[in-house]
Amino acid sequence: MLSRALFLIISLLLISPSSALAYGSNTLDRSTITITKSLNFDAKKANINPKIVKTLIRVFSWGIDFNKDLQKGDRFVIIGNQKATPSALIYIGAKKHLAVFSYTDKRGRTGYYDINGKSLYPSFLRAPLKYERISSKFQRKRFHPILKTWRPHRAVDYAAKRGTPVYSVASGVIQHRKRMGALGNTVYIKHGSNYVTVYAHLSKFARGLKPSSKVKKGQVIGYVGSTGRSTGPHLHYELRYKGIRRNPLTHPLPKQKKVDPADFWRFKNKANSILRSL
Ligand SMILES: [Zn+2]
């Protein structure tokens, strides 16, 4: 997220779709996509390299929900050479501004980082609680102890004492927080556009949380219980990626990256001068 001052600087961005701006002794290209229909449609109209569009979606899906947040008039600004790696990608929405800047680490990997030198994607914890044991793994067929039938279990069940705190595995936004039939008291948390985590059978919810509340990694969201269709206190935990339930024990999880401290001030100065030149 940008500070208020940067928000203002970006607000002053010119509207011309394509131009060049002075940056130090170099001149940086600038392209703008203004949303009228959809990102893909308007990017094509603005003659933006499809590879760049993919990068915009990959990077910004952690800060904006492309299905819900994108509105007519929102703008994406690409600073720098589209054929190589742009120096900065900026999103200017009605409610939110995001800016990321390219940085190449010692191993030669280039990524996009915010003004504080952090990737927009957060780190995920593998498990959402301190548990005693895993009572049921992710499996295609499991004999259900209550229903007495074989059915898939696309989740992990963690046995733990009633009242054990359950925390969000990553920063995100609460989607649901309610009693849901067989799942009992359940919390859904959305992390970026692609990940949703689900926490079920809770004895109670953490106070003060409601749909659209922001949560941090490790923040308590509820307590282990046995509500809904459950034989004893445990947490039923699901990890959904692009709508599909994945094995929470093995699915590769995002890990936030940071600009190397040795490069940080150089990175930040460059980022600030890009913002100032807008
Ligand atoms: Zn379960």
Boltz pocket constraint, residues with backbone or C-beta under 6 A from the ligand:
constraints:
  - pocket:
      binder: B
      contacts: [[A, 136], [A, 153], [A, 155], [A, 156], [A, 157], [A, 235], [A, 236], [A, 237]]
      max_distance: 6.0
